[in-house]
Amino acid sequence: MYQLVDGDRTARAIYSGGWRPATSSIEVTEKATGKALFDAGVATRDDVAAAAESAFAAQPAWAATLPQDRAAILYRAADLIQRHAEEITWWVQRETGGTAMKAGFEIFNASTELRQAAALCLAADGHTLPSTVPGRTNFARRVPLGVVGIITPWNFPMLLAMRALAPALALGNAVLFKPDVNTPVTGGVLLARIFEDAGLPADVLHMLPGDGVTGAAVVEAPQVRMISFTGSTATGRLVGETAGRLLKKVQLELGGNNAFIVLDDADVPAAAKAGAWGAFFHQGQVCMAASRHLVHRSVADDYIEALAAEASRLKVGDPTDPSVHIGPIINERQLAKVSDIVDSTVAAGARTVTGGTASAPFYRPTVLSEVTPGMPAFEEEIFGPVAPVVVFDSEEEAVELANRTEYGLTAGIYTGSTARGLAVAGRLRTGMVHIGDQTINDEPHIPLGGTGSSGTGGRFGGVANVEEFTEWRWFTVQEQQTGLPY
C-alpha cells in the first residue's frame, strides 16, 4: 500500500491548490526519543491570504456539487483512514506520544465523524413557512457560510480536526485549516492526503500548519466567515476577541477543570478504575480529563488507596512498546507546567500518595490527597497525569466544589442510584455530565461542548453541526402581484 506521508511531495510543503513548497519548515520529532521524523511546511501570512482568495473562489462550485457526490467523497475518506490505520498509528505513537490504544480511538472516531457528516449531505435543510401576504410562499433554508477557518490542537490532532472538517465540508463550505505545529503530520499532512485521495477538489481545502502568527492570519482573513477553534482558554479568548471585532461567527471548545464525583453509595473499586482512566488516558492531556476527584469522606480512604493502586500499576515509557500505558508529555514546556503545579500544591499542604516525579519527557501517574480549594491542582487545568482528590461531606458541598471553577466542560458522577446521580447532575454547570462513568466521552452524533471558560455555547456533533456551519436564508415566491403602495 502507498504511504500517505510522501517525502517527495509532502515534506516542507503546505496543501493549498495542491502540494506547494513552503518558505520555511519545522522539524517533527518523536516525542519519546527526540528522533527527527519529518520536515513539515509552515504557512506564512501571504500563504493564508492566497489560500483565502482561492477558497472563496472555489466554494460556490463545491456548494453546488450534488449532495450525494459530496457524501461519496466523505465516505471514501473514511475508508482511507481505515485502510491506512497502520501508518496513522505509527504517526500517532511517535508524533503525539500516544499509545496504540489512543491511536485506535482517534482512527475509529475520525472515520465515524466522516460517515456521520456524510449523512448531513442528504438531510432536510429547511422549512416551508406560512405567510401573512396573499399569494406568497415562504421557505427558509440552511446555506453554507462560505469559507470556514478551522484551528486545532495537538493532543488529539486527527479527531479534533475531523469533527470540524467533516461537517464543514459536507455542508458545502471551503476550509482554511491550521493544525498545531506540535503535530503537523497527524493533524495536517495525513488529513490533507486523505481528502486529496478521496477526490476533494484541491482549492476547497487548504492545510496551513503554523504557530500563532499563521492562526491570526486565518482569523483575520476577510474571506473567512467563521472560525472553529479548539484549544486553550487563553488562546480562545484572543480568537474570540478578534472574531468579535471582525463580526465573524466563532465556535470555541476550550479547556476544562472537570469534576469526577464519587458519592458515599458508589462502588469504590469501580469508581477508582473509572477515575484512573479519566485522569491518566493519554497522559491526562485531554480537555475532558477527570481533573478534580471529589470524594465523599466516608469512602475517601478506600478510594484513594484503590486509585493509587491503579496508578502504580500503569507502565510509563515509549508508547511504541505494547506494554506501555503512559507515554511522554508533548513538550518540555508542558512537562515543566505539570511538575510546577504538583510541586506547588504539595508545598501548599497536599500529600503525594503516588507518583509526583518526572523523568523527561515522562511524568509518572500521580495521586494527590488532602487537596483543597485555592491550591494550584484544584484551580488550574493541569493537562498531565495527575489526580487531585478533594474530600466532601454532603451532596450540597460536592455540587458547590464542582461548580467552584471558571470552566464548565464535563463531569462524571459515581453513585449506586441513577435518580440520585441525575439530581446531582442537574445542579452542575457543565455542558456534559456522565452518570456511572468518568468524564472522557465522545460520540460523533451528540452535541459536544462546554459552558463558561470551556466554550461560548457552540457544539460539535450531529444536527448541532448544521447550526454551526450553516446559516438561515429566507426565500419568498410571489405567485401573483398584489397591490403595492406606489
ABEGO torsion letter per residue (X at the ends): XBBABBAAAABGBBBBGEBBBBABBBBBBBAAAGBBABBBBBBBAAAAAAAAAAAAAAAAAAAABBAAAAAAAAAAAAAAAAAAAAAAAAAAAAAAGBBAAAAAAAAAAAAAAAAAAAAAAABBAEBBBBBABBGBBBBBBBBBAEBBBBBBBAABAAAAAAAAAAAAAAAGBBBBBBBBAABAAAAAAAAAAAAAAAGBBAAABBBBBEBAAAAAAAAABAABABBBBBEBAAAAAAAAAAAAAAGBBBBBBBBBBBBBBBBAABBAAAAAAAAAAAAABGGGBBAABBABBBBBAAAAAAAAAAAAAAAAABBBEBAABAABABBBBABAAAAAAAAAAAAAAAAAGBBBABEGBBBOABBBBBBBBGBBBGBAAAABBAGBBBBBBBBBABAAAAAAAAABBABBABBBBBBABAAAAAAAAAABBBABBBBGBBABBBBAABBBEBBEAAEAGBBBEEAAAAAAABBBBBBBBBABBBBBAX
